[in-house]
């Protein structure tokens, strides 16, 4: 399953108002590798411990939002700041 295309057309980051798109599979794999190594915290500072099956990334590439059961979790505290991921 995946996020509905019509929903993707209207979704924006709640903080920056940047449009979002699906995180490419290779980037999702890299993110999940960092998660498995215990190197990822969300915006609120809590460790992300479970791999993500799907995610959205802002157009400017600064924030990643998880998609759970085809529903985007567009909460700032739950997002991941890509600047904290180093070279991913």
Buried (B, 14 or more C-beta within 10 A) or exposed (E): EEBEEEEBEEBEBEEBEBBBEBBEEEBBEBBBEBBEEEBBBBBEEEEBEEEBBBBBBBEEEBBBBBBEEEEBBBEBEBBBEBEEBEEE
